[in-house]
Amino acid sequence: MGDNPLWSRRSVLGMGVGVLGAAGLAACGGTSDSPAQVQPDVPKELLDAAAGAKGTSMGLLSQKLYSTAANDALDNSIKKFAEATGTKIENSLVQADAGDVVAKIDAEVKGGVARDLAFMTDSRFIAQFHALGDLEDVTDVVEALTAKYGEPCAEAKNFCVFDGKWFAIPYHFIGIGSFLRKDWMQEKGITPKDVYSWEELRDLCLAISDPGKRRFGWGMTVNRSGDGNGLIEALINSYGGAITANDGRKVTFDSPETVRAVTFLGDVYTNPKYQPMLPPGVASWTDTSNNENWLAGVLGYTRNSFSVYADSRTKKNPVYDKTHVFSDCIGPATGKSLLLGQSQGFVVFKGAKNPDLAKLLAQYLVSAPALVGVSKQAPGLVMPAWEKVWDADPYFTGGDPAFPMVRTMSQQKLPLSTKNGLNFPQKASAGQQAVVAAYVLTDMMQQVVQGAAPAQAVTAAHAKMVQIFAQQGLPQ
């Protein structure tokens, strides 16, 4: 595993074992120009509970954040916990968009060599790990945290709970949003709005484009990437289509609504009318490309987790002050955005060598003192998953103009419904998550861009989805 480029390893040693200084952290993936972090205190009740673990060790697997400084801030919180409890904690980073992360971790669990604790995006991974039998029940921890911090973020109650039991502990909420260049709009006499239809957004992106000035309105790809998946699925849902029925078990992708959505999106990339708003090379973009191009100031619109917004703020990029933040667009089947956001969830793997210490670490990392340093390096991307943690530090309530929108998203009443009876979030499904991870959606759109009829591409994608569901134990 250590030789696999998917993983990087960062050791955090506690008292009685040794302490990593600044040089040690830099050697494990930090940056020399990262700002110094305040050492957050560990509550006495956690120290008392961890007294019997002194001298022991555990492994943590962290889903890599876009911000290096945020990864370093997380290391800082882990280091404090390890020092205070006299334990050794090894933190390894994983790139979740590699496509085979579930298979690799499942093999580790089955081989008895998995980390004790990990955090992964709940709507993308938890149902898959649960279906594979890789996760321990953590209902006791969630109940204890609920008693202390109030309710967890709304969407986590769908993606982390199976048969009434919690199999992931909500860690932090991930803001997702849409971003427009308000200065380009103002130059064209366009007033920013908080709600757009996809058709309005497409036309707006064309209006603010000027290739001669390196201004390209439509900053999204349908190439294989997490952002490509997110765009395609969100647009299809807003048109009234979905991978599955509301139960998460029945594949219902091949529908007139899906075909209409795919036809619309395909037209954006193939109609000569819209070529001026497409950035050069957009057909081969990967997951970081829209971030990089947005920060370079050449895009008029992009849709992303708040990583790109966070980076523009923390690095004092001039695009930050020129950004209009709004929720997802609406479609023919929606009267409001279906955007749910996501959260990272802590999971304890079957066969964990030190599960008790892992659960205590999770309870510490969700708290405001441990979380705020990470959030300040990734504003909007790393936000509280728990109701009372939002109010535990003034940074979370007033640190950025976009935070109220993120909080509203995290605490909104669910499900959100379409006019034709779809409810989001739908029941968590290993099949749906596996379909997205296999890039069936982006491969379908590539076929359309290359000339396939949308209806034909949708039917072919539906057939692939049926195969994947069968592999996940959900035959159609």
Phi, psi and omega in degrees: 000323183296337180270355183279127181295350178292334189243148165226150190240134181228111182271137178235112187259141180260180180300146181086346179240327181140163180230130176280127174274188182299322180295323179295319179294320180297323180292339181263017174118001178282178178238142185294338181263009178293138181293151178296145183253144174286136181280110181285144181282149176261125182301147184300323183295328177285322177297318179296318181292333183267003185304321181286350182267358183305132181089354179267175181224164177204165178242139177239136176247118185250131174291122188298129176275153181296328182270120176299320180296326177291320175299320178293322179294323175297315176305321181297317179293320178296318179301317180298317180296317180296317178299314185292329183261355180068035182240171177244127181234123178258119182254119178248141180262143177232136175273110190286343184269013182288342176096336182240019186295323181294315180298319181294314182291321177301319178297322178294317180297313181295331179272000177075021183236018181286158172296161179289321189224148175211157167236134184221156180295125190296316185284351181254334192228329192298318180297325179294314179296322179295317180297331179278356180074028187266353192244145174273150174292125180239027181302323181300320180291316181296321179295321178294319179291324178296320178297328183269320190243006182080202187283145172281171181302148192298314187293333180298332181293342177267318190267349182247358185245131178224125182053039175080003181242144178274130176242009171209146181259115179306128183255290176219150181275140181253110176290137174234139182203180175246146188227129179237150174277101184290335178290322177295322179295316182297325177298332179264006180074024182258125179272128179299144177237166178265347180225129176228147165279162178298324179294318177298317180296316178303313182292324177296316180300322177292320183295326183267001181280146175205087184305328179297334177258012184057048174242115182237118190291318190263099185261050179225148178246161169244019173285166180304114180185158176296322180291324175297315176304314184297317179299311184296312182294319180297319181292317178299315179300320182290340175273352179101013176254165179197158176296320183229171166290174184298338181282353180075001187250330185258120178288123182232025190297318186282090182222159177302326180295317178297317181299319179296319179295316181294323177298315179300310184292321177300323180297325179301322185265350184240338182283123180306334180302326186261002181301324180299339183263000181264124181295149175303135177079007184299333182293340182244016179297150173249191189294334181267353189295317180291327173301310184297317181288325175297313181292337176281353175081023183251000181249144176266333180213141166210161180236128191197165162295171184286011178301317183290323177292317180299316182296321180295327179283309186292331180261011177054041176286133182300343180292338182302311182287351182253014185261128170259120182260131175214170181279184180297160178285160175260160179231188182301335183261004186230146173255348177212166180300143175265013186291124182259338194074186179216169169221154171276138180238134174282132175238145173254122186278149173303138180082008179303136182282333184222060186296326182295316178294322179300318180293324178292319177299317179300317180296329177287315187291337178282345187284160182300315181300324181279330187272329190296324179295323177292316182297323181295338176267353179213062185298130182087333179273322180241099183231163184301143174263354186237140188307308185283342175292328176305322185264004185275347178216133183298339179299319184292330182269330185227015186283342182199146180300337182276347186298320179302322177296319180294318180296316178301318179299318184290334186246010183293155179284128181242156007276164170262137189242150173263168181293339181255019168095007175279143178241133179235133005284148171282167181302135182304134189221124174298326179295313180298316180294323178291324177299313180296317181296332180276001177060037176296322182293313181291324177296322177299314181293327176297322177298319180294316180299328181274003172118355179291147175293136181307317181298321179294317181294322178295317179298318179295319178295320178302317180297321177295321179297319178301318178298316182294320178298320178297321177295334179270010180081022179235069181296146183262000000 
